[in-house]
């Protein structure tokens, strides 16, 4: 538990991974990590090491280049080469990385972690942002973080051009939408303007539970990208008693 909480702490304080949903680290992912405890000046990573091949969190001590131990590459509470991990950059270090002084870290192969999720770290952070958006919707506020994470992995992206309809009044709704980029105008009837929604706004959440006609039309006012969740995928993710409670 101490190792797991420290890994989560490192993600939370990271400039690039702070929006990462740390619930994803529980269970199978955490079991991939192994600890390494090395005395001062011991080589931790040799010259030529691929900077995005492992997820390494420094629990105590620090790492420096062997030829210049005054330069700290990673210290307590940090993720080693986090930018390369995030953007999947396969750079190779030109000098050995050594413990400076003693160092304790936990590490896991990036490939093994991403095999569980089937995504890059960047996409996983996007999923974390989706979870944060879902939490703002009253329908999802009573659903556990773990279940929200599961639901977020079923969300897809759709692009629309200016003038295209996201939903049409009168049709039966089967999708819930979150605006990722752009703006959408909402109309009732042929030309009764209601409002404009933008980034992180949502529409159509009732369609996930109730079969009824759409009450308005939504039209893209510019190039738009939306996240959407299919009713079928949502219902497969929740238990029957939760469905009844949400209704």
C-alpha positions in Angstrom: 0.0 0.0 0.0 2.9 2.4 0.7 4.4 1.8 -2.7 1.0 2.2 -4.4 0.2 5.4 -2.6 3.6 6.8 -3.4 3.2 6.0 -7.1 -0.2 7.8 -7.0 1.5 10.7 -5.2 4.2 11.0 -7.9 1.5 11.1 -10.6 -0.5 13.7 -8.7 2.5 16.1 -8.4 3.7 15.5 -11.9 3.2 18.5 -14.3 2.4 16.1 -17.2 0.6 13.3 -15.4 -1.4 15.2 -12.8 -4.7 14.7 -14.7 -4.1 11.0 -14.9 -6.8 8.9 -13.3 -4.8 7.1 -10.6 -7.5 4.5 -10.1 -6.1 3.0 -13.3 -3.0 2.0 -11.3 -4.8 -0.3 -9.0 -4.9 -4.1 -9.3 -3.3 -5.6 -12.4 -1.2 -2.5 -13.2 0.3 -2.2 -9.7 1.3 -5.9 -9.8 3.6 -5.1 -12.7 5.8 -2.9 -10.6 9.0 -4.2 -8.9 11.2 -2.3 -6.4 14.9 -1.6 -6.8 17.1 -0.4 -4.0 20.6 0.6 -5.1 23.6 2.0 -3.1 25.4 5.2 -4.0 27.1 5.2 -7.5 25.5 1.9 -8.6 24.4 1.9 -12.2 20.6 1.9 -12.4 20.2 2.4 -16.2 23.0 1.8 -18.7 24.0 4.0 -21.7 21.6 3.4 -24.5 18.6 2.9 -22.2 15.3 3.7 -24.1 13.7 6.5 -22.1 10.1 5.4 -22.7 10.6 1.7 -22.2 9.8 1.7 -18.4 7.6 3.7 -16.0 10.0 4.5 -13.2 8.9 6.3 -10.0 11.6 7.5 -7.5 10.6 6.6 -4.0 13.7 7.9 -2.2 17.1 9.3 -3.2 17.9 10.4 -6.8 19.4 9.5 -10.1 22.3 11.3 -11.9 24.5 10.8 -14.9 27.6 8.9 -14.0 29.9 11.5 -15.6 28.2 14.4 -13.8 26.5 13.5 -10.5 25.9 17.2 -9.8 23.0 17.1 -12.3 19.9 15.4 -10.8 17.9 13.6 -13.5 15.2 12.4 -11.2 14.5 12.8 -7.5 12.2 11.6 -4.8 8.5 11.8 -5.9 9.3 12.2 -9.6 8.7 10.0 -12.7 11.8 9.3 -14.8 11.7 10.8 -18.3 8.0 11.5 -17.9 7.8 13.7 -21.1 9.2 10.9 -23.2 6.8 8.4 -21.6 3.8 10.7 -22.3 4.6 11.3 -25.9 6.1 7.9 -26.6 9.5 9.3 -27.6 12.1 6.5 -27.8 15.2 8.5 -27.0 18.4 6.8 -25.7 20.6 8.1 -22.9 24.2 8.8 -23.7 25.6 8.1 -20.3 24.9 5.7 -17.4 22.4 6.7 -14.8 23.6 6.0 -11.3 22.2 6.2 -7.8 23.2 9.5 -6.2 23.2 8.9 -3.3 21.3 5.6 -2.5 18.1 5.3 -4.5 14.9 3.3 -4.1 12.5 3.2 -7.1 9.7 1.1 -8.5 9.6 0.2 -12.2 7.3 -1.5 -14.7 7.7 -2.1 -18.4 5.7 0.4 -20.4 4.7 -2.3 -22.9 3.1 -4.4 -20.1 1.2 -1.5 -18.7 -0.2 -0.4 -22.1 -1.2 -4.0 -23.0 -3.7 -3.8 -20.2 -5.2 -0.5 -21.5 -4.5 -0.8 -25.2 -3.6 2.9 -25.3 -0.8 5.3 -25.0 -0.3 7.3 -21.8 -1.5 10.4 -23.6 -4.8 8.6 -24.5 -5.1 7.4 -20.9 -4.9 11.0 -19.7 -7.6 11.9 -22.2 -9.7 9.1 -20.7 -9.0 10.6 -17.3 -10.2 14.0 -18.5 -13.4 12.3 -19.8 -13.9 10.8 -16.3 -13.7 14.3 -14.8 -16.2 15.5 -17.3 -18.6 12.6 -16.5 -18.4 13.5 -12.8 -20.0 16.9 -13.6 -23.1 15.2 -15.0 -25.7 14.4 -12.3 -26.4 11.0 -13.8 -22.8 9.9 -13.2 -22.2 11.4 -9.7 -23.4 8.3 -7.8 -21.3 5.9 -9.9 -18.0 4.7 -8.4 -14.6 6.0 -9.8 -13.7 2.5 -10.8 -17.0 2.0 -12.8 -16.6 5.5 -14.4 -13.1 4.4 -15.6 -14.6 1.3 -17.1 -17.4 3.4 -18.8 -14.8 6.0 -20.1 -13.0 3.3 -22.0 -16.1 2.7 -24.1 -16.4 6.4 -25.2 -15.6 7.2 -28.8 -14.8 10.4 -30.7 -16.8 11.9 -33.6 -16.0 14.9 -35.8 -18.6 17.1 -37.4 -18.5 19.9 -39.9 -20.2 23.3 -39.6 -23.9 22.9 -40.1 -24.1 19.1 -39.3 -26.6 17.9 -36.8 -25.4 16.2 -33.6 -29.0 15.2 -32.6 -32.4 15.9 -34.3 -35.5 16.8 -32.5 -38.1 13.9 -32.6 -35.6 11.1 -33.2 -35.1 8.4 -30.5 -31.9 9.1 -28.7 -29.3 6.4 -28.3 -26.1 8.4 -27.5 -24.8 10.8 -24.8 -22.4 13.5 -25.9 -19.6 15.6 -24.4 -18.2 18.5 -26.5 -14.5 18.1 -26.9 -13.9 21.0 -29.2 -16.0 23.6 -30.9 -19.5 25.0 -30.3 -23.0 23.7 -30.9 -26.3 25.6 -31.1 -29.5 24.1 -29.5 -32.9 24.7 -31.2 -36.4 23.7 -30.5 -38.7 23.5 -33.5 -37.5 25.0 -36.8 -35.8 28.1 -35.6 -36.3 28.7 -31.8 -32.8 29.3 -30.6 -32.2 28.0 -27.0 -28.5 28.3 -26.2 -25.0 27.5 -27.3 -22.8 24.9 -25.7 -19.0 24.5 -25.9 -16.1 22.5 -24.6 -16.9 20.1 -21.7 -20.6 20.8 -22.0 -22.9 17.8 -22.5 -26.2 16.7 -24.0 -28.4 13.7 -24.3 -27.8 12.0 -21.0 -31.4 10.9 -20.6 -31.0 8.8 -23.8 -28.7 6.4 -21.8 -31.6 5.3 -19.7 -35.0 6.3 -21.2 -36.4 5.6 -24.6 -38.0 8.9 -25.7 -37.8 11.3 -28.6 -35.1 14.0 -28.5 -36.5 17.3 -27.2 -34.3 19.6 -29.3 -32.0 19.8 -32.3 -28.2 20.4 -31.9 -26.2 21.8 -34.8 -22.5 22.4 -35.1 -21.7 26.1 -35.6 -18.1 25.3 -36.6 -15.9 22.3 -36.9 -16.7 20.2 -33.8 -15.4 17.1 -32.0 -17.5 15.3 -29.5 -17.0 12.3 -27.2 -20.0 10.0 -27.3 -21.3 7.0 -25.3 -23.7 4.5 -26.8 -26.7 3.5 -24.7 -26.0 -0.2 -25.2 -22.4 0.2 -23.9 -23.5 2.1 -20.9 -26.2 -0.4 -19.9 -23.7 -3.3 -20.3 -21.5 -1.5 -17.8 -23.9 -1.1 -14.9 -25.9 -3.5 -12.8 -29.7 -3.8 -13.1 -30.2 -2.3 -9.6 -28.0 0.7 -10.5 -30.0 1.2 -13.7 -33.3 1.2 -11.7 -31.8 3.6 -9.2 -30.6 6.0 -11.9 -33.9 6.0 -13.6 
